[in-house]
Amino acid sequence: MKSLLRKIFSRENLYAALLCLILIALTIAAADTAPTWIYQGF
């Protein structure tokens, strides 16, 4: 059981999960603000 947990929570997997969470947070933060350049022509 410990070897299975060690494989799941390896250093590479933790880095990948952290990177994924950062990208999701950036996507949510960027989607909050509407880009003004789209509406400049209207």
N, C-alpha and C positions, 0 to 999 in steps of 0.2 A: 504493500500500500504506500509506503514511503517513497519507493522508487517511482511509482505512478505520479504522486504529487510533485516529486522533484522534476519529472519530465514536463508536467503541465506548467509549473511555475519556474521554469528555467529563466535565466537572465534574458535570453533573446525574446522569449514570449512576453515577459514583463515589459521590455522595451517596446515591442510591437503593440501591446495593449495601451501603453502610455501614449504612444504616437497616435494611435487610433482615437483615443479620447481627446487629445489636443486638436486633431483635425475636426472632430465632431463639434467641439466647443467653438472653434474658429468659424465653422460653417453656420452654426446657430447665431453667433455674434454678427457675422457678415450679412445674414439674411434679415436681421432686425432693421438695418438701415437701408432705406430705398436709395438707389443711385440717382443722383439729381441729373446726370447727363442724359438720361433717357427722356426726361420730361422737359428739357430745355426747348425743344422744337414746338411744344404745344402751348 
